[in-house]
Amino acid sequence: MSPLVRVQNFTVSADGYGAGTGQSLDRPFGHADPATMMAWAGATASWPNRTDPGGTRGLDDYFTRDFARNIGAEIMGRNKFGPQRGPWEDHEWEGWWGDEPPFHTPVFVLTHHPRPSFTLSDTTFHFLDATPENALEQAFAAADGKDVRIGGGVATVREFLAADLIDTLHIVVTPNELGGGERLWERPEDLLDRFHLEKVPSPSGVVHHLFWRR
């Protein structure tokens, strides 16, 4: 099977927003509460930041474990990497994640202001001023035959959807509403011209939306 371009575990509110307004260094999701948005994953046994035993072992845990399955590289937008805009003032900022980023693969950050690559633990960040097609070509070359994950944020997912480059999407819809911010869709049925869709409710209150190409 050929490697895929996947969106995996991407979480949006009930009204379709993947992030709120007013992103800052202290609030990566803007006015949205990341603890609320990601509570479905944080409650699972496989949540990588879990510090105590226990956690759920059901449907949500399956998708939390599936996040890294067969992923060889990730592409993300600059706003997922950090809150800065415009030219880099310095190169000291190395992302939200500290010394142990959760990606464990090469990561390609789309930006109009490239900077030198750097490595933290087993994750190397590369900065590209590139089209989605060109970025994907470089990511597949680095992925060594594995899939490439489009990690977000919303604008990056929408850009790759517009270029018709995504094979599968797993979108988690939470029951809360944000009322504004970065919107992925008006409704999930907007994608049915190109994708099949199955909706799988979870006892946690989220609904897992699984899309694959027609």
Backbone torsions as a table, in degrees:
resi	resn	phi	psi	omega
1	MET	NA	136.9	178.2
2	SER	-69.0	148.9	176.9
3	PRO	-63.1	151.8	-174.1
4	LEU	-109.5	160.3	168.2
5	VAL	-104.2	117.7	-170.3
6	ARG	-123.8	142.1	162.5
7	VAL	-104.6	127.7	-169.6
8	GLN	-133.6	128.8	175.5
9	ASN	59.4	31.7	-179.8
10	PHE	-83.8	121.4	-169.7
11	THR	-105.7	132.1	176.6
12	VAL	-130.3	161.2	177.0
13	SER	-76.8	172.3	179.1
14	ALA	-61.0	-28.0	177.1
15	ASP	-97.2	17.7	165.9
16	GLY	90.8	10.2	-177.3
17	TYR	-96.3	132.8	178.0
18	GLY	-93.4	-14.6	176.5
19	ALA	-156.7	156.2	179.9
20	GLY	-90.5	-167.3	178.6
21	THR	-91.6	157.6	173.8
22	GLY	76.6	42.9	176.5
23	GLN	-59.4	139.4	177.3
24	SER	-149.2	176.6	179.4
25	LEU	-57.9	-39.1	-178.0
26	ASP	-84.8	-18.0	-177.2
27	ARG	-132.0	82.4	-177.7
28	PRO	-60.2	-27.2	179.9
29	PHE	-100.0	16.7	-177.9
30	GLY	64.9	-137.9	-177.2
31	HIS	-75.7	-8.8	175.9
32	ALA	-73.0	143.4	178.3
33	ASP	-90.1	111.4	-178.0
34	PRO	-61.6	-30.1	178.8
35	ALA	-64.7	-36.0	177.3
36	THR	-73.4	-44.9	-177.9
37	MET	-61.2	-39.6	-173.4
38	MET	-106.0	15.9	-179.1
39	ALA	-59.2	-34.1	-179.4
40	TRP	-59.2	-40.0	-179.6
41	ALA	-82.1	-37.7	-178.0
42	GLY	-63.6	-22.0	-179.9
43	ALA	-84.8	-4.3	-174.3
44	THR	-86.9	159.6	177.8
45	ALA	-66.7	-25.4	-175.1
46	SER	-95.7	4.1	178.1
47	TRP	-59.6	122.4	-171.3
48	PRO	-64.6	-21.3	179.8
49	ASN	-92.0	6.7	-178.9
50	ARG	-65.8	132.2	-179.1
51	THR	-111.2	-3.4	179.8
52	ASP	-129.7	157.5	178.6
53	PRO	-69.8	165.3	178.9
54	GLY	105.3	-155.1	-175.5
55	GLY	96.6	161.2	-177.3
56	THR	-76.0	154.7	-178.8
57	ARG	-124.3	19.8	-176.0
58	GLY	-96.3	-141.5	-173.6
59	LEU	-59.8	-46.3	-178.6
60	ASP	-62.6	-36.4	178.9
61	ASP	-66.3	-37.7	177.2
62	TYR	-57.7	-46.9	-178.0
63	PHE	-71.1	-32.0	175.7
64	THR	-63.2	-42.1	177.0
65	ARG	-68.4	-32.5	-175.4
66	ASP	-73.2	-12.3	-176.3
67	PHE	-54.2	-41.4	-174.4
68	ALA	-98.3	-4.0	-174.3
69	ARG	-61.1	120.6	174.1
70	ASN	58.6	26.1	176.3
71	ILE	-91.2	127.2	179.8
72	GLY	-108.6	-14.8	179.0
73	ALA	-165.4	157.3	176.2
74	GLU	-126.0	145.8	170.0
75	ILE	-115.7	131.3	177.6
76	MET	-136.8	160.1	173.4
77	GLY	-82.7	165.1	-177.7
78	ARG	-63.2	-34.7	-177.8
79	ASN	-68.5	-22.0	172.5
80	LYS	-76.7	-32.4	178.9
81	PHE	-69.8	-40.3	-177.3
82	GLY	-173.1	172.5	-173.1
83	PRO	-87.6	-3.4	-174.7
84	GLN	-72.3	152.8	174.9
85	ARG	-125.7	155.5	176.1
86	GLY	73.3	-164.0	179.8
87	PRO	-59.0	147.1	178.7
88	TRP	-67.8	127.4	176.0
89	GLU	-73.5	-32.9	172.1
90	ASP	-159.3	175.5	-177.6
91	HIS	-107.1	16.6	-178.8
92	GLU	-73.5	-32.5	179.9
93	TRP	-68.1	125.6	-176.9
94	GLU	-126.2	30.7	173.9
95	GLY	99.2	171.9	-175.2
96	TRP	-76.1	-11.3	-156.4
97	TRP	-103.2	0.4	-179.3
98	GLY	75.8	-155.6	-173.7
99	ASP	-80.1	-10.8	-177.4
100	GLU	-127.6	76.2	179.3
101	PRO	-60.6	152.8	-174.2
102	PRO	-83.7	8.4	-168.9
103	PHE	-91.4	-44.0	175.7
104	HIS	61.6	26.3	178.4
105	THR	-147.8	171.0	166.4
106	PRO	-61.1	141.6	177.2
107	VAL	-123.9	130.8	179.9
108	PHE	-110.1	115.7	-176.9
109	VAL	-99.0	121.6	179.8
110	LEU	-83.0	125.3	-177.9
111	THR	-156.9	149.0	173.0
112	HIS	-82.0	0.7	-178.2
113	HIS	-130.6	79.2	-179.0
114	PRO	-60.0	156.8	176.2
115	ARG	-145.3	166.9	-178.2
116	PRO	-62.4	147.8	174.7
117	SER	-67.1	155.7	173.3
118	PHE	-150.2	161.8	-176.8
119	THR	-122.8	133.3	170.9
120	LEU	-122.3	118.4	-177.1
121	SER	55.7	-120.8	-178.7
122	ASP	-104.8	21.2	179.3
123	THR	-118.6	124.0	174.3
124	THR	-108.1	127.7	179.4
125	PHE	-99.3	127.9	174.8
126	HIS	-116.7	145.7	-174.3
127	PHE	-119.4	119.1	-170.9
128	LEU	-122.2	135.1	164.1
129	ASP	-100.9	90.9	-167.7
130	ALA	-147.8	157.9	171.3
131	THR	-72.0	162.4	174.9
132	PRO	-56.1	-39.8	-178.8
133	GLU	-63.6	-44.7	-178.8
134	ASN	-69.2	-40.6	177.5
135	ALA	-61.3	-40.4	-179.3
136	LEU	-67.6	-37.5	176.9
137	GLU	-59.7	-44.5	180.0
138	GLN	-69.1	-37.3	179.7
139	ALA	-66.6	-42.2	178.0
140	PHE	-63.8	-37.4	178.4
141	ALA	-62.0	-35.1	-180.0
142	ALA	-83.2	-19.6	-172.2
143	ALA	-79.9	-9.9	173.8
144	ASP	56.1	48.0	175.6
145	GLY	86.1	-4.4	179.4
146	LYS	-93.5	177.7	-179.3
147	ASP	-74.9	160.1	173.7
148	VAL	-112.5	130.5	178.9
149	ARG	-98.2	131.7	170.3
150	ILE	-91.4	107.0	-167.3
151	GLY	-86.8	-12.8	-177.4
152	GLY	109.2	-172.9	-0.2
153	GLY	-71.5	-157.2	-173.5
154	VAL	-56.6	-46.4	-176.1
155	ALA	-60.5	-36.8	-179.9
156	THR	-70.9	-42.3	176.2
157	VAL	-60.8	-44.7	-180.0
158	ARG	-63.8	-37.3	179.6
159	GLU	-63.5	-42.6	179.7
160	PHE	-73.7	-31.5	172.8
161	LEU	-64.9	-43.4	-179.8
162	ALA	-62.1	-33.5	178.0
163	ALA	-83.6	0.4	178.3
164	ASP	57.6	46.6	-176.0
165	LEU	-110.8	-0.2	-175.5
166	ILE	-100.3	133.3	-179.4
167	ASP	-93.1	-43.5	-179.6
168	THR	-138.5	149.3	174.2
169	LEU	-132.8	136.5	167.8
170	HIS	-117.7	107.8	-178.1
171	ILE	-113.2	127.7	-179.7
172	VAL	-101.7	119.1	-178.9
173	VAL	-102.4	118.1	-179.6
174	THR	-87.7	161.0	-178.3
175	PRO	-77.6	-12.3	-177.5
176	ASN	-83.1	156.6	176.0
177	GLU	-113.2	145.9	179.9
178	LEU	-104.5	-30.1	176.1
179	GLY	79.6	-7.4	179.4
180	GLY	178.0	165.7	179.9
181	GLY	126.9	-144.4	-179.5
182	GLU	-94.2	113.6	-171.8
183	ARG	-102.3	129.3	177.6
184	LEU	-79.1	-43.6	-176.9
185	TRP	-155.2	162.3	167.8
186	GLU	-75.8	-41.0	176.8
187	ARG	-157.5	150.8	-176.7
188	PRO	-62.1	-26.1	-179.7
189	GLU	-65.2	-11.6	176.0
190	ASP	-58.5	-23.2	-175.1
191	LEU	-95.9	2.2	-172.6
192	LEU	-74.7	-7.2	173.8
193	ASP	-68.6	-24.2	-176.9
194	ARG	-120.3	-18.9	-171.3
195	PHE	-127.9	147.2	161.2
196	HIS	-74.2	158.6	179.0
197	LEU	-143.0	130.0	166.7
198	GLU	-121.6	135.1	177.3
199	LYS	-108.0	127.0	-176.3
200	VAL	-123.9	105.4	179.0
201	PRO	-69.8	146.4	177.0
202	SER	-113.2	149.6	174.7
203	PRO	-58.5	-20.1	179.4
204	SER	-71.9	-13.0	-179.8
205	GLY	106.5	-13.9	176.4
206	VAL	-85.4	163.6	174.3
207	VAL	-123.2	122.0	178.1
208	HIS	-83.3	123.6	179.0
209	HIS	-105.6	118.6	-177.2
210	LEU	-111.1	118.4	179.8
211	PHE	-114.7	137.8	169.9
212	TRP	-144.1	155.4	-170.8
213	ARG	-62.5	142.7	174.0
214	ARG	-72.5	NA	NA
